[in-house]
Amino acid sequence: MDTIKKLTTLNRIRKFSRLMDTAIGIPGTKFRIGLDPIIGLIPGAGDIVSTIVSGYIIYLATRIGVSNDNLKKMIFNVGLEAVVGAVPLLGDVFDAFYKSNIRNLAILEEHIIATEPEFEKLDGKLSAKRSILSA
C-alpha cells in the first residue's frame, strides 16, 4: 500500500474510532462517549454491531501493515470489550470507559511511528508524545 492510501486508511480508522468511542461530550465534564455504549444498549444486536465495526477497524489496520504482536493486542481489546459488553448495563458502562477502538488507534499510531518515522511528517496528527486516551 502506498503512502497516500495508508494515510487515507489511517484517517478512516481515526473517524470510526472517534465515532464509536469519543464522539459525544458529556456537558459539564471532560468525559466523552461514542456510539459504542449507546448501540450496546440494544439487547443482543447492539454488541454484535459494535464488535463488527471494531473488527472493521482491525481489518483496516491490517491493510496498513500492523505487526502481529500489535494485531493480537488489538484483537484482545475488542474481544474484552465484546465479552464484558455483553453483560447488561454493566457492560455498557465498561464500554464507555474502556474505549477499545481509541486504544487500538493508539497502538496503530505507535506502530506507524516506530516503523515509518517519515510518515509522521506527512500526517501531522501522529505524535508519540500525546496520549490518545486522554483525548
N, C-alpha and C positions, 0 to 999 in steps of 0.2 A: 504494500500500500504506500503510495507516495505521501509526501508531507502535507499537501493540501487536503487530501482525503482523510488523513489522520486527524488533522485539526478540525475538519468538519465533523468527523465522528466523535471526537472529544467534546466538542460543543453540544452535540446531540445528547451525549451522556450527561453533561452538566445540566441541560434543560430538564431531562427526565428525572435526574436525581433530585434536583431542587423542587420540581413539581411534586414529587412523591414525598419529600421529607421536610422541606422548609418554605413552601410557597406562601403560607398564610401566617402573618404575625398576630400574636395574641395581644390585643390592646392593653396598654399599661405595663407590659413586660417586654423583655428582650427575647422571650421564648417564641419559637416558630414551629408550626407543624405543617405537614403536607397532606396530600390526598390519601396517603397510605393508611393512617389510622382512621380516617373518615370512611374510606372504602371498606376497611376492615370491620366496620360496624354492621355491614350486611352479612347476616349469618351464612357461613359456608362459602358462598361465591366471592365475597369481598376479599378474603385472604388468598383465594386462588388467583383472582385478578391481580392483586398486589404482587404476588410471587411471580406471575407471568411477566409483569412489567420489569421486575427486578432481574429476572432471567434474561430478558431482552438487553438490559444494560450490561450484564455479564457477557452476553454474546457479542455486543459491540466492542467491549474491552478486548475480547479475543481477536477481533479483527485488527485492532491496533497492535496487538502483539504482546499482551501482558504475559509475564512469566508464569510457569506452572505453580510456583510457590505462592505468588500473589493471587492467582486464579483460585487456588484452594482456600485462601483467606476470604476471598470474595464470596465463594460458594458457601463457606461456613457462616458468614454474616447473614446471607439471605436465608439459609436453612434455619438458623437460630431464630430469626425474626418470624419465619413461617410457622415453626413449631410453637413458639411461645405465643405468637399472634393468634393461633387457633383457640386459645383459651378465651372464652367470652369476657368482655370488658377489660380484664387484667391484661390481656394480650394487646388490646388497642392502646392502653396506656404505655405498655412496653414499646410498641411501635412508635409512639410519639417521641419517646426519649432515646431509643436505640439508634434510629436513623441509619439503617444498613446501606441504603443507596449512597448517602453522603460519605459514609465510611469507605465504601467501595470506590467512590470517586477520588477520595484522598489516596487510597492505595494505588490507583491507576496513575494519578498525577505524580506521586513519588517515584513510581516505576519509570515514567517517561523522563523525569528529571535525571534519574540515575543512569538510564541507558542512552538517552538522546539529549544531552545538555544544550545543544544548539536549538532544539525545539522551543526552549523557554524564551529565547529572543524573539521568535516568530509569534508566540502566543500572547505574551504579556500578562496573562492571567495565572500562569504557572509560577509558583513560588514555594520552595521547600520551607521557607521561614513562617508562612502563615498557617494557622490551624483551620482547616476547612470545617471541623466540627463545631467551632465557635461561631461560624457564620450564620 
